Amino acid sequence: MVDFDLALAKQKEIFSAIKSGLLESTLIICQHYPVITLGRQACLSGRQAKPENILAKPDQLRDIKVRQIERGGDVTYHGPGQITCYPIFNLNYFKKDIHWYLRALEQAVIDCLSGLGITSQRRPGLSGVWIGTRKIASLGVSIKNWITFHGISLNIKRADLANFKLIRPCGLDVEMTCAEAHLGNFIELEGVKSLLLEEFKRVFLLKEAIR
Amino acid sequence: MIKVVLPELGEGIEKATLSYWYFKEGDQVAEKDDLVELTTDKATFNLPSPCKGRISEIMYREGDSVKPGQILAVIEEN
């Protein structure tokens, strides 16, 4: 379990090392303590957040941080039971194409879910990974000098799914779901992390990964 | 004079919203400084300055929709 601010600081540290040529593309896979983040779509012109997609009353946010950050996308929630992947990848060595990168992130998650026995898909015109009309994985990224940070999060456990009711996820009236809701039984997070790592290696043709 | 052109961002990405200027007209910039941030549906993309110089003209404001190939700013090299 990693504090969101700490994970963001680590991403930026790795980003700088990659930009300086000191480090190769790196993937962070973690869980967060409860946090609501607002991406650039949740901002007016410039960088002022518009909070209308946070539905929670102030007292409901006592134990949940709210952060305005530089990724694309609108509002989302991270918390225990959700696996968040932060690829800090130098797209100069992959493909300088934002569309390709976003679809590749989704593919890694779709293949991971397939490995768990869950069929998921993309929806035309909407980013993320879906099971029918319910969303199981959300993404939002930043790219500077064609180096990526922020990423994609996959809901696994039922426990904290209720906290999505505190927001309009991605600014949409959408129902969120999780892997456990579809398998109907307990899922071990460590196993999913390993599976995700393998799928990222396969989709992005990473040479090796260090855990 | 160097024109700062929005590059191709990816297959099927025909426009982006200009979300933030890191500098204003008249400011001095260094090569590779973050110059302007653009936002697509799920991504923000920072365009670095192509050279060292002074920003002589900014063509689009924050909130404007821009397309690949359009000139976003002009920089006088120094």
Interface residues (C-beta under 8 A of the other chain):
Chain A: G39 R40 Q41 C43 S45 G46 R47 E70 R71 G72 G73 K96 D97 I98 H99 W100 Y101 L102 S127 L139 G140 V141 S142 I143 K144 N145
Chain B: L9 G10 E11 G12 I13 S19 Y20 K32 D34 E37 T39 T40 D41 K42 A43 T44 F45 N46 P48 R61 E62 G63
